[in-house]
Amino acid sequence: MIVSGSWAQSGTVGDLTWNFDPATQTLTISGNGEMSDFDHYPDEYQTVPWYPLGANYSTVVIENGVTSIGSYAFSYSDINSISISSSVTRIGSYAFDQSWLYSITIPSSVITIGERAFNQCRNLTSVTIPEGVTEIRKSAFHGCGGPKSVVIPESVSIIEEWVFSYCPSLTSITNLNPKPVDIKENVFLCFSPFNFSACKLKVPVRNRSHNPF
């Protein structure tokens, strides 16, 4: 392990290795296998080994071989961009909760987007959900300030509560799945700054038992 001041700049987490390059402010995760799920309470994120870096890293690279992004891995971080390899199949709960992400490309290998994975990423200007994702968990994109439109691919079968709620710029939602999707309550719940009259929800004809708004 390399130490600069009180900050570790590299180390291991499970079967994976992480390395911080201060010259480029880039954190790289490499290896083969799943990233650990980290805890919020009671240790206030101290289980995340790169948490002490604070605002010193702005870019994250998840290299090929890593199969998941752990819960709370980059929550409350100052990262503004991330590159995710096509080996990742799961984005954990709260993975990027309230981070400074401006954009993200989710690879088509991802199957599950966890609860509050991108909750209140207020700088996130666009959301692209690729074909291959089957489950979008509770409040995954709650409170994202920038996205104006969302396309839900045919592969998605479960959209849990509050997924796109309180997204003030969102005016167009397109669902490509011709089969009934399990849409829970308040998925698209809006609040006063949202121009609800201009919102367009495009879905195939279906029966639904819950109110997504």
VENVEN-V755259 format. One record per pair of residues at least 24 apart in sequence whose ideal C-beta (glycine too) atoms are under 8 Angstrom apart, sorted by the first residue. I is the first residue (numbers start at 1). J is the second residue. Records with the same first field share a line. If there is no record, write none. Layout:
I: J  J
//
This chain:
6: 52
7: 52  53  56
8: 49  50  52
9: 53
11: 49
13: 49
16: 66
18: 49  50
20: 50  53  56  57
22: 56
24: 59
25: 56  57  58  59
26: 57  58  59  60  61
27: 53  57  59  60  61  79
28: 60  61  63
29: 60  61  62  63  66
30: 63  65  66
31: 63  65  66
32: 65  66  67
33: 65  66  67
34: 66  67  68  70  90
35: 66  67  68  69  70  73  92
36: 70
37: 70  71  72  92  93
38: 70  71  72  73
39: 72
40: 72  75  94
45: 72  75  76
48: 72  73
54: 78
59: 83
62: 88
68: 92
69: 95
70: 95
71: 95  114
72: 97
74: 99
75: 99
80: 123
84: 110
90: 114
91: 117
92: 117
93: 117  137
94: 119
96: 121
97: 121
106: 130  133
108: 132
111: 135
112: 137
113: 137  140
114: 140
115: 139  140  160
116: 140  142
117: 141
118: 144
119: 143
120: 144
121: 145
122: 146
129: 153  156
131: 155
134: 158
135: 160
136: 160  163
137: 163
138: 162  163  184
139: 163  165
141: 167
142: 166  167
143: 167
145: 169
148: 172
149: 173  174
150: 174
151: 176
152: 176  177  181
153: 177
154: 178
156: 181
157: 181  182
158: 182
159: 183  184  187
160: 184  187
161: 185  186  187
162: 186  187  189
163: 187  188
164: 188
165: 189  190
166: 190  191
167: 194
168: 193  194
170: 194  199
171: 195  198  199  200
172: 199  200  202
173: 199  200  201  202
174: 202  203
175: 201  202  203  204
177: 204
178: 204
179: 204  206
180: 206  207  208
181: 206
183: 208  210  212
184: 210  212
185: 210  211  212
186: 211  212  213
187: 212  213
188: 212  213
189: 213
//
